[in-house]
Amino acid sequence: MTGLSQETLFILSGIVVIICIVLALYIKRKYILLDSAKKQQQEEERKTKQRYEEQRAYLIESITVISKAYGNDDKLSCTEACMRLSTLLEALAPQLLESPEVSVIREVHKRTEHIPIKEEWKALSKQQKWTFSKEMAKLDREYQAKVLDATRYLITYDFKMLTH
């Protein structure tokens, strides 16, 4: 039995080198693709976090603006303030609506949920508007002081305490 000739060893070595180069290129390509996917995922996570923070800041600012306006702006009724604040707080911190300082906002909102708003309000007859307005005025008188206390609480509330 004779050994492999030098020429055969050279050819086999060349094939092994070519296979190693192809495998190295394949591994490098996969690494680049994985790295690119990882960077893309990190960028998406960053954008999602940024959108979340922007939405959170918008909700906090809206809650603060409405809370400051209530009691200082005759155009903002108690029921309207509660409708708006309840919706905003539900989106930002539903647990806050359960707190004794703020629960009155949800209570008033629940008592006015049946009242049409926006386009539906505009479509009502004068009689229907008058009936609902009378109901809202009664609620406003009944809850005005408690809602004013709740809005004062919200103005000074540290929303940074809320965990995301």
N, C-alpha and C positions, 0 to 999 in steps of 0.2 A: 504494500500500500504506500503509495507515494503521497507526500504532503501537497498541499495546495501550492500552486505556482505563485510566484511573486506577482504576476500579472493579475491573477484571480483575487489575491488578497488586496491588491490595490483597488480593483473594481468594487469588491465588497466594502472596503473602507470608504470609498467614494459614495456608495449607496447609503451607508450608515450616516455619513456626514450630511448628505442631502436630506435624509429622513429627519435628522436632528434639526437642521435648518428649518424645514417645513413645520415641524412640531413647535419650534421656538417662535416662528412667525404666527402660528395658530394661537399659541398661548398669549403672545403679545397682543394680538387682535382681540381675543376674548377679554384680556385685562383692560384694554382701552374701552371696549364696549361696556364692561361692568363699571368701570370708573365713570364713564359718561352717564350711565343710568343712575349711579349713586349721586352724582352731582345734580342731575336733573331732579331726582327725588328730593334732595336737600333744598333745591331752589323752590320746588312746589310747596314743601313744608314751610319755608320762609314766607312765601306769598300767602299761604293759608293763614299763618300766624299773624301776618301783617293785616290781612283783611279782618281777621277776628278782632285784633286790637283796635282797628279803625271803627268797626261796628260797635264794639264795647264803648269806645270813647264817644261815639255819636249818641248811643243810648244814655250814657251818663250825662252828657251835655243836655240832651233833650229833657231828661228828668229834672235836672237842675233849673233849666229855663222855665219849664212849666211850673215847678214848685215855687220859684221866685215870682212868677207872674200871678199865681193865685193869691188873691187878697190885695193885689196891687193893680190889677187890670179888670175893670168892670165887665169887659167883654168875655172874660173866662169864667164861666159858671162853675159851681162846685161839681155838678154832675159831669160837665165836659172835662174838667181837670181830672176827675177820678177815672173817666173812661180812658183818657190818654195815658195817665200815669199807670193805671193797672196794666194796660197793654205793654207799655215800655218795661215795667218792672217784671212782668211775666217773661219777657224775652231776656232780660238781664239777670234777674235774681228772684225767681219765684218764691224762694224761701223767705225773702224779705217781706212779701205780702202777708205772710203768716205771723209776722212779729206784731206785738200789741201796739207798737207805735204807728204802724202803717196799715194794719188790717182793715181799718175803716175805708180805705181807698177801694179795696176789693169788694167790701160790703156794698158800698154805694154803686160801684160798677155792676155788680150782680143784680141790684135792684133796678138798674136802667138798661140792661142788655136788650130788652124787648123794644126799646125806643129806636126807631130807624135813624140812620145817619147819612150824611153826604147826599147822594143822588136820591136815595129812598126818602129822605126827609123832604127834599124839594118836591117830590111827587105827591106828598100828602096834601089833603084839602086843608083849608084854613081851620076848619073845625077840629080836624085830627091834630094839627099842629098846636092849636090852643089847648086841647086836652093834654097832650104830652108836655107842653110848656108849663101848664098848671102843676102837673105831677112833678116835674123837675124843680120848679120853684119851691114846692113843699119839701122835697128832699134837700134842696139847698139850705133852706132855713133850719131844717132838722140837724144836718150834719156839718154845717159851715164851720163851727168852732173846732170840731174834731179833725176835720180835713185840714184846716189851717195849722193845727198842731202837727199833723202828719207831714205836711209840706215843709214846715220849719225843720222838722227832724230830717227830712230828705236833703234839704239844703246843706245841712252840716254833716250829713252822713259820709263816712270815709269809704267810698266804694272800692278802694284798694284792698280793704280787708276781705272782700269777697274772693273766694278761691275760684279759679276758672275751671 
